[in-house]
Amino acid sequence: MKTATHRTSAAPLRRADVDRVFHALGDPTRRIIVEKLSEGPISVSRLAAPLAITLAAVVQHLQVLEESGLVRTQKVGRVRTCRIEPGGFSAAERWISERRALWERRLDRLGDLLTEDEE
């Protein structure tokens, strides 16, 4: 079963998926958490240690990141470990790629028009 964060390139992007990812990444603390998790899995307590916020606040940020599909947590015994969910970034990557392709086509057409005027 495919989830919103694991779609094929042919599937249309859902605005809600894109909105959730950009909302999650819109907070500087969550971006710091994502950067730290990019180094590898880490426990919530070790993740929270260098941050100037409470453990409860870190857990709330992690919930937003999990809901967006960017992070996955797993509890084993008393330790909750967090890791990046690479597929979660696909909605943002596709959205940015589509915008880039649109503007590249527009700029190419503009360049063609300007070249025609010079000839």
Backbone as CSV, one residue per row, in Angstrom:
resi,resn,N_x,N_y,N_z,CA_x,CA_y,CA_z,C_x,C_y,C_z
1,MET,0.832,-1.177,0.000,0.000,0.000,0.000,0.879,1.243,0.000
2,LYS,0.635,2.141,-0.910,1.440,3.351,-1.007,0.874,4.415,-0.078
3,THR,1.772,5.186,0.519,1.352,6.298,1.368,1.639,7.590,0.640
4,ALA,1.163,8.691,1.195,1.343,9.999,0.576,2.812,10.345,0.416
5,THR,3.666,9.817,1.262,5.080,10.173,1.198,5.879,9.225,0.321
6,HIS,5.240,8.173,-0.192,5.943,7.213,-1.030,5.210,7.062,-2.356
7,ARG,5.034,8.133,-3.073,4.283,8.056,-4.314,5.228,7.920,-5.496
8,THR,4.686,7.421,-6.587,5.476,7.318,-7.806,5.491,8.674,-8.488
9,SER,6.423,8.864,-9.417,6.546,10.154,-10.075,5.332,10.471,-10.930
10,ALA,4.551,9.454,-11.350,3.383,9.688,-12.180,2.178,10.150,-11.363
11,ALA,2.183,9.905,-10.069,1.051,10.277,-9.222,1.045,11.783,-9.013
12,PRO,-0.147,12.382,-9.027,-0.200,13.835,-8.816,0.159,14.203,-7.380
13,LEU,0.786,15.342,-7.253,1.115,15.852,-5.918,-0.160,16.348,-5.260
14,ARG,-0.317,16.017,-4.000,-1.451,16.552,-3.254,-0.973,17.775,-2.496
15,ARG,-1.745,18.835,-2.599,-1.384,20.093,-1.944,-1.172,19.892,-0.447
16,ALA,-1.993,19.039,0.176,-1.873,18.809,1.624,-0.510,18.207,1.967
17,ASP,0.002,17.312,1.119,1.316,16.709,1.367,2.404,17.776,1.320
18,VAL,2.348,18.608,0.301,3.338,19.676,0.132,3.229,20.660,1.294
19,ASP,2.013,21.035,1.650,1.803,21.982,2.745,2.369,21.449,4.060
20,ARG,2.144,20.163,4.335,2.653,19.573,5.586,4.174,19.600,5.638
21,VAL,4.820,19.278,4.528,6.291,19.256,4.508,6.846,20.666,4.694
22,PHE,6.310,21.626,3.944,6.830,22.986,4.071,6.496,23.592,5.435
23,HIS,5.344,23.246,5.990,5.008,23.705,7.344,6.034,23.156,8.340
24,ALA,6.318,21.866,8.222,7.277,21.238,9.147,8.657,21.872,9.013
25,LEU,9.075,22.148,7.795,10.403,22.720,7.578,10.439,24.227,7.791
26,GLY,9.282,24.832,7.986,9.210,26.281,8.175,9.682,26.748,9.540
27,ASP,9.846,25.830,10.459,10.281,26.178,11.808,11.784,25.933,11.943
28,PRO,12.541,26.928,12.433,13.996,26.753,12.536,14.425,25.615,13.460
29,THR,13.698,25.385,14.539,14.052,24.283,15.439,13.870,22.947,14.735
30,ARG,12.800,22.809,13.973,12.585,21.559,13.245,13.650,21.355,12.170
31,ARG,14.098,22.442,11.546,15.182,22.302,10.560,16.468,21.847,11.244
32,ILE,16.739,22.365,12.442,17.912,21.916,13.207,17.794,20.427,13.512
33,ILE,16.606,19.996,13.902,16.380,18.581,14.207,16.623,17.737,12.957
34,VAL,16.097,18.166,11.820,16.297,17.426,10.568,17.784,17.365,10.220
35,GLU,18.487,18.479,10.383,19.926,18.482,10.100,20.665,17.493,10.997
36,LYS,20.315,17.477,12.278,20.960,16.546,13.206,20.643,15.101,12.830
37,LEU,19.398,14.831,12.462,19.007,13.469,12.091,19.631,13.049,10.762
38,SER,20.057,14.001,9.964,20.732,13.675,8.707,22.072,12.990,8.963
39,GLU,22.593,13.148,10.166,23.850,12.492,10.545,23.627,11.032,10.924
40,GLY,22.385,10.656,11.195,22.070,9.279,11.560,21.049,9.233,12.675
41,PRO,20.503,8.042,12.946,19.504,7.884,14.011,20.071,8.309,15.365
42,ILE,19.177,8.830,16.198,19.591,9.309,17.519,18.384,9.232,18.457
43,SER,18.651,9.053,19.738,17.560,9.008,20.716,17.004,10.420,20.917
44,VAL,15.755,10.487,21.326,15.113,11.786,21.568,15.881,12.563,22.636
45,SER,16.308,11.903,23.691,17.012,12.611,24.765,18.340,13.178,24.272
46,ARG,19.079,12.426,23.466,20.349,12.949,22.918,20.092,14.053,21.903
47,LEU,18.998,13.938,21.171,18.625,14.970,20.209,18.283,16.270,20.933
48,ALA,17.604,16.161,22.068,17.158,17.330,22.817,18.285,18.014,23.587
49,ALA,19.315,17.274,23.939,20.360,17.797,24.826,20.938,19.151,24.390
50,PRO,21.371,19.329,23.140,21.984,20.616,22.781,20.963,21.728,22.487
51,LEU,19.691,21.385,22.406,18.677,22.391,22.097,18.275,23.135,23.365
52,ALA,17.973,24.390,23.225,17.610,25.223,24.377,16.102,25.197,24.625
53,ILE,15.507,23.987,24.500,14.073,23.826,24.748,13.863,22.563,25.580
54,THR,12.666,22.421,26.102,12.367,21.263,26.941,12.244,19.992,26.103
55,LEU,12.363,18.871,26.773,12.166,17.584,26.103,10.750,17.498,25.533
56,ALA,9.779,18.022,26.264,8.392,18.018,25.785,8.256,18.815,24.485
57,ALA,8.951,19.934,24.383,8.909,20.744,23.162,9.553,19.990,22.002
58,VAL,10.643,19.287,22.264,11.291,18.488,21.219,10.330,17.414,20.723
59,VAL,9.630,16.772,21.641,8.661,15.739,21.270,7.560,16.338,20.397
60,GLN,7.098,17.535,20.721,6.080,18.190,19.897,6.612,18.478,18.488
61,HIS,7.840,18.953,18.384,8.442,19.192,17.070,8.571,17.879,16.290
62,LEU,8.957,16.816,16.982,9.075,15.516,16.329,7.725,15.024,15.823
63,GLN,6.656,15.315,16.561,5.325,14.906,16.120,4.966,15.596,14.804
64,VAL,5.280,16.873,14.690,5.014,17.603,13.445,5.836,16.994,12.308
65,LEU,7.099,16.700,12.576,7.960,16.115,11.551,7.487,14.712,11.156
66,GLU,6.994,13.955,12.121,6.454,12.621,11.813,5.185,12.724,10.985
67,GLU,4.296,13.637,11.359,3.042,13.815,10.622,3.292,14.252,9.187
68,SER,4.383,14.961,8.956,4.718,15.405,7.606,5.393,14.301,6.805
69,GLY,5.811,13.223,7.472,6.467,12.119,6.805,7.974,12.274,6.674
70,LEU,8.548,13.294,7.326,9.988,13.554,7.210,10.823,12.756,8.195
71,VAL,10.215,12.358,9.304,10.935,11.681,10.376,10.112,10.491,10.837
72,ARG,10.806,9.466,11.266,10.140,8.302,11.853,10.776,8.052,13.214
73,THR,9.955,7.744,14.204,10.480,7.386,15.514,10.058,5.964,15.841
74,GLN,10.880,5.327,16.667,10.605,3.954,17.079,11.007,3.818,18.533
75,LYS,10.109,3.230,19.307,10.398,3.042,20.725,10.775,1.588,20.982
76,VAL,11.944,1.420,21.576,12.405,0.095,21.989,12.709,0.197,23.480
77,GLY,11.901,-0.486,24.265,12.040,-0.368,25.723,11.669,1.049,26.138
78,ARG,12.599,1.708,26.820,12.339,3.076,27.283,12.967,4.123,26.371
79,VAL,13.622,3.687,25.299,14.338,4.617,24.428,13.589,4.805,23.114
80,ARG,13.286,6.043,22.801,12.670,6.391,21.516,13.770,6.934,20.613
81,THR,13.938,6.279,19.470,14.967,6.667,18.508,14.307,7.304,17.291
82,CYS,14.947,8.357,16.786,14.433,9.089,15.629,15.365,8.883,14.448
83,ARG,14.772,8.893,13.269,15.580,8.816,12.046,14.864,9.567,10.927
84,ILE,15.649,9.993,9.957,15.106,10.656,8.771,14.323,9.638,7.953
85,GLU,13.243,10.082,7.364,12.463,9.272,6.432,12.662,9.908,5.049
86,PRO,13.660,9.438,4.290,14.018,10.102,3.036,12.844,10.291,2.064
87,GLY,11.958,9.317,1.998,10.817,9.430,1.091,9.896,10.589,1.419
88,GLY,9.940,11.039,2.652,9.087,12.152,3.056,9.416,13.460,2.364
89,PHE,10.633,13.565,1.865,11.048,14.794,1.197,10.595,14.852,-0.255
90,SER,10.055,13.762,-0.777,9.711,13.698,-2.197,8.659,14.725,-2.600
91,ALA,7.685,15.002,-1.740,6.651,15.987,-2.101,7.275,17.363,-2.320
92,ALA,8.165,17.770,-1.422,8.824,19.077,-1.580,9.753,19.069,-2.788
93,GLU,10.489,17.984,-2.970,11.402,17.878,-4.114,10.645,17.975,-5.429
94,ARG,9.534,17.256,-5.523,8.743,17.296,-6.769,8.131,18.669,-6.981
95,TRP,7.626,19.291,-5.931,7.017,20.613,-6.058,8.057,21.619,-6.558
96,ILE,9.235,21.600,-5.969,10.308,22.513,-6.378,10.735,22.192,-7.813
97,SER,10.881,20.937,-8.135,11.296,20.528,-9.475,10.292,20.987,-10.539
98,GLU,9.013,20.845,-10.227,7.981,21.291,-11.176,8.036,22.795,-11.384
99,ARG,8.240,23.556,-10.306,8.352,25.022,-10.443,9.590,25.391,-11.255
100,ARG,10.713,24.706,-10.970,11.963,24.970,-11.696,11.773,24.697,-13.186
101,ALA,11.152,23.559,-13.527,10.945,23.202,-14.930,10.056,24.231,-15.624
102,LEU,9.029,24.686,-14.945,8.129,25.696,-15.508,8.902,26.975,-15.833
103,TRP,9.696,27.442,-14.888,10.436,28.687,-15.099,11.555,28.522,-16.116
104,GLU,12.163,27.356,-16.162,13.187,27.125,-17.186,12.569,27.174,-18.577
105,ARG,11.382,26.575,-18.750,10.692,26.639,-20.054,10.351,28.078,-20.411
106,ARG,9.851,28.820,-19.433,9.499,30.223,-19.695,10.723,31.043,-20.078
107,LEU,11.822,30.849,-19.359,13.038,31.596,-19.678,13.608,31.176,-21.028
108,ASP,13.496,29.883,-21.372,13.939,29.434,-22.690,13.114,30.106,-23.790
109,ARG,11.794,30.185,-23.605,10.940,30.857,-24.599,11.300,32.325,-24.709
110,LEU,11.553,32.968,-23.576,11.951,34.373,-23.590,13.270,34.534,-24.342
111,GLY,14.204,33.648,-24.071,15.497,33.691,-24.780,15.303,33.516,-26.277
112,ASP,14.407,32.584,-26.666,14.132,32.387,-28.103,13.535,33.640,-28.735
113,LEU,12.610,34.280,-28.008,12.001,35.522,-28.519,13.037,36.629,-28.663
114,LEU,13.915,36.757,-27.704,14.936,37.793,-27.777,15.914,37.508,-28.913
115,THR,16.226,36.237,-29.136,17.121,35.871,-30.232,16.479,36.178,-31.578
116,GLU,15.175,35.912,-31.694,14.451,36.192,-32.940,14.491,37.682,-33.253
117,ASP,14.323,38.516,-32.229,14.339,39.974,-32.433,15.701,40.461,-32.917
118,GLU,16.771,39.773,-32.525,18.111,40.190,-32.913,18.431,39.800,-34.338
119,GLU,17.756,38.791,-34.876,18.078,38.298,-36.222,17.484,39.125,-37.302
